Amino acid sequence: MILLGIDTVTNSCSVALRLCDDTILERHQVEPRGHSNLVLPMTESLLLEAKITLDDLDAVAFDSGPGSFTGIRIGLGVAQGLALALKLPLLGVSSLMALAEGADAQSVFPAIDARMSELYWGRLTKDKQSKSGWVWRDGPETSGFTSLPHPLPDEVAIGSGWDLYSEEIVLHNADQIIRGIEPRAEWIVKVAARMIERGHDSHIAALPTYIRNSI
């Protein structure tokens, strides 16, 4: 199965290809305002490297948020356009779940900067029965960073949101916090591939996750 993944919901922009042998190729760049100009060139570069064409794709996945409103719409627009044109399944993967996948721990507490002194966050645990491989213990939701719960002893905290958290809390839990990490397309395609392999219903609409109604 060949799967294309797109992530544009934070300051980073990335596109990944998951090939039939499970190899993952990725293009990644930190460019807060240039996502719309990067996605298609990144896609073309990956296809050239893999020596395949768009017609070889089996599915398209995108980061459905939460994250930047504009970023979510860019990723959804490109992914949806490709999926419709190529008549392929379209899958949305939460940005918080992508971070959990990147942490590669049993229990994960991802947090993303939501601006306006707020964070998007959730708590996830690995689950072999779930199609995505993850279940939500809490969230996803948004709150002020001063009221963000502490990581539990069994959790690994990850994401750019932790850069905004109080130094006192971060230092107290330094051994279980991975800071400065944003979602990546590599993790989007890993989750999406698992969803397909475990029988994801392709008729379920892949919708964006905004959580709140204003930027």
C-alpha positions as CSV (number, residue, x, y, z in Angstrom):
1,M,0.0,0.0,0.0
2,I,1.3,3.4,-1.0
3,L,0.0,6.3,1.1
4,L,0.6,10.0,0.8
5,G,0.4,12.1,4.0
6,I,0.3,15.9,4.4
7,D,0.8,18.0,7.6
8,T,0.4,21.7,7.5
9,V,-1.3,22.6,10.8
10,T,1.7,24.2,12.7
11,N,4.8,26.2,11.9
12,S,6.2,23.1,10.2
13,C,5.1,21.8,6.8
14,S,5.8,18.2,5.8
15,V,4.7,15.6,3.2
16,A,5.5,11.9,3.5
17,L,5.2,8.8,1.3
18,R,4.7,5.4,2.9
19,L,5.7,2.7,0.4
20,C,4.7,-0.9,0.0
21,D,7.7,-2.2,2.0
22,D,6.8,0.2,4.9
23,T,9.6,2.6,3.9
24,I,8.7,6.2,4.7
25,L,10.1,9.1,2.7
26,E,9.5,12.6,4.0
27,R,10.1,16.3,3.2
28,H,9.9,18.6,6.1
29,Q,10.5,22.4,6.5
30,V,9.8,25.0,9.2
31,E,8.1,27.8,7.3
32,P,5.2,29.3,9.3
33,R,3.6,31.2,6.3
34,G,4.6,29.3,3.2
35,H,2.7,26.0,3.5
36,S,0.6,26.5,0.4
37,N,3.7,27.0,-1.7
38,L,5.5,23.9,-0.3
39,V,3.0,21.1,-0.3
40,L,2.9,20.3,-4.0
41,P,6.6,20.7,-4.7
42,M,7.3,18.4,-1.7
43,T,4.9,15.9,-3.1
44,E,6.5,16.0,-6.6
45,S,9.9,15.6,-5.1
46,L,8.9,12.5,-3.1
47,L,7.2,10.9,-6.1
48,L,10.4,11.4,-8.1
49,E,12.5,9.9,-5.4
50,A,10.2,6.9,-5.1
51,K,10.0,6.7,-8.9
52,I,6.2,6.5,-8.9
53,T,3.4,8.8,-10.0
54,L,0.2,10.0,-8.4
55,D,-1.6,7.1,-10.1
56,D,0.3,4.7,-7.9
57,L,-1.2,6.0,-4.7
58,D,-3.7,3.9,-2.7
59,A,-4.8,6.6,-0.2
60,V,-4.3,10.1,1.0
61,A,-4.1,11.3,4.6
62,F,-3.9,14.7,6.2
63,D,-3.4,16.2,9.6
64,S,-7.0,17.2,10.5
65,G,-6.0,19.3,13.5
66,P,-6.3,20.9,15.9
67,G,-3.9,23.6,14.9
68,S,-3.8,26.7,12.7
69,F,-7.1,27.3,11.0
70,T,-5.4,28.3,7.8
71,G,-3.0,25.4,8.0
72,I,-5.8,22.9,8.5
73,R,-7.6,24.2,5.5
74,I,-4.5,24.1,3.3
75,G,-3.8,20.5,4.1
76,L,-7.4,19.4,3.8
77,G,-7.8,21.3,0.5
78,V,-4.8,19.6,-1.1
79,A,-5.5,16.2,0.3
80,Q,-9.2,16.4,-0.7
81,G,-8.4,17.6,-4.2
82,L,-5.9,14.7,-4.8
83,A,-8.3,12.1,-3.3
84,L,-11.2,13.3,-5.4
85,A,-9.2,13.5,-8.6
86,L,-7.6,10.1,-8.1
87,K,-10.8,8.5,-6.6
88,L,-8.8,7.5,-3.5
89,P,-9.8,7.1,0.2
90,L,-9.1,10.2,2.3
91,L,-8.2,9.9,5.9
92,G,-7.8,12.5,8.6
93,V,-5.5,12.0,11.5
94,S,-5.4,14.2,14.6
95,S,-2.4,16.4,15.1
96,L,-2.3,15.3,18.8
97,M,-2.5,11.6,17.8
98,A,0.4,12.2,15.3
99,L,2.5,13.6,18.2
100,A,1.6,10.5,20.3
101,E,2.8,8.3,17.4
102,G,6.0,10.3,17.4
103,A,6.6,9.9,21.1
104,D,6.4,6.1,20.8
105,A,5.3,5.6,24.4
106,Q,2.4,3.7,25.9
107,S,0.7,6.8,27.4
108,V,1.2,10.2,25.8
109,F,0.2,13.8,26.7
110,P,0.6,15.9,23.6
111,A,0.1,19.7,23.6
112,I,0.2,22.2,20.8
113,D,0.4,26.0,20.9
114,A,-3.2,27.3,20.2
115,R,-2.2,31.0,20.5
116,M,-4.1,33.5,22.6
117,S,-2.3,32.0,25.6
118,E,-4.1,28.6,25.1
119,L,-3.1,25.1,24.2
120,Y,-4.7,22.2,22.3
121,W,-4.1,19.0,24.2
122,G,-5.2,15.5,24.9
123,R,-4.2,12.3,26.5
124,L,-3.8,9.1,24.5
125,T,-2.9,5.5,25.3
126,K,-1.8,2.8,22.9
127,D,-4.6,0.2,22.1
128,K,-4.2,-2.8,19.9
129,Q,-7.9,-3.0,19.4
130,S,-8.3,0.5,18.1
131,K,-8.1,1.1,14.3
132,S,-5.7,4.0,14.8
133,G,-3.7,2.2,17.5
134,W,-4.7,4.8,20.0
135,V,-7.6,5.7,22.4
136,W,-8.3,9.0,24.0
137,R,-8.0,9.1,27.8
138,D,-8.9,12.8,27.8
139,G,-9.6,15.5,25.2
140,P,-8.9,16.7,22.7
141,E,-9.7,20.1,24.1
142,T,-8.2,23.6,24.6
143,S,-7.3,25.5,27.8
144,G,-5.1,28.2,29.1
145,F,-1.5,27.0,29.6
146,T,-1.6,28.1,33.2
147,S,-4.4,25.5,33.8
148,L,-2.9,22.6,31.8
149,P,-2.9,19.5,33.9
150,H,0.4,18.0,35.0
151,P,1.7,14.9,33.2
152,L,0.9,11.7,35.1
153,P,3.8,9.5,36.2
154,D,3.1,7.0,33.3
155,E,2.8,9.7,30.6
156,V,5.3,11.1,28.1
157,A,4.5,14.7,27.3
158,I,5.3,16.0,23.8
159,G,4.7,19.0,21.6
160,S,5.4,22.7,21.2
161,G,2.7,23.5,23.8
162,W,5.1,22.4,26.5
163,D,7.5,25.3,25.5
164,L,4.8,27.7,26.9
165,Y,4.3,25.8,30.2
166,S,5.7,27.2,33.4
167,E,9.4,26.4,33.9
168,E,8.6,25.1,37.4
169,I,6.4,22.4,36.0
170,V,8.6,21.6,33.1
171,L,11.7,21.2,35.3
172,H,9.9,19.1,37.8
173,N,8.9,16.7,35.0
174,A,11.9,17.2,32.7
175,D,12.6,13.5,32.3
176,Q,9.1,12.9,30.7
177,I,8.7,16.0,28.6
178,I,9.8,16.2,24.9
179,R,9.6,19.9,24.0
180,G,9.8,21.7,20.7
181,I,8.3,18.9,18.6
182,E,5.5,19.5,16.1
183,P,3.4,17.0,14.2
184,R,4.9,15.5,11.1
185,A,3.6,13.7,8.0
186,E,5.7,10.7,8.8
187,W,3.6,10.0,11.8
188,I,0.4,10.9,9.9
189,V,1.0,8.1,7.4
190,K,2.0,5.6,10.1
191,V,-1.4,6.1,11.8
192,A,-3.3,6.2,8.6
193,A,-1.7,3.0,7.3
194,R,-2.7,1.3,10.5
195,M,-6.3,2.5,10.2
196,I,-6.5,1.1,6.7
197,E,-5.0,-2.2,7.7
198,R,-7.4,-2.6,10.6
199,G,-10.5,-2.0,8.4
200,H,-11.1,1.8,8.5
201,D,-14.4,2.6,6.8
202,S,-13.5,4.7,3.8
203,H,-17.1,6.0,3.6
204,I,-16.6,7.9,6.9
205,A,-16.0,11.6,6.0
206,A,-12.5,12.9,6.9
207,L,-13.4,16.2,8.7
208,P,-11.2,18.9,10.2
209,T,-10.9,19.3,13.9
210,Y,-11.0,22.9,14.9
211,I,-12.1,22.5,18.6
212,R,-12.8,26.3,19.0
213,N,-14.6,28.7,16.7
214,S,-12.1,31.5,16.4
215,I,-8.4,31.9,15.8
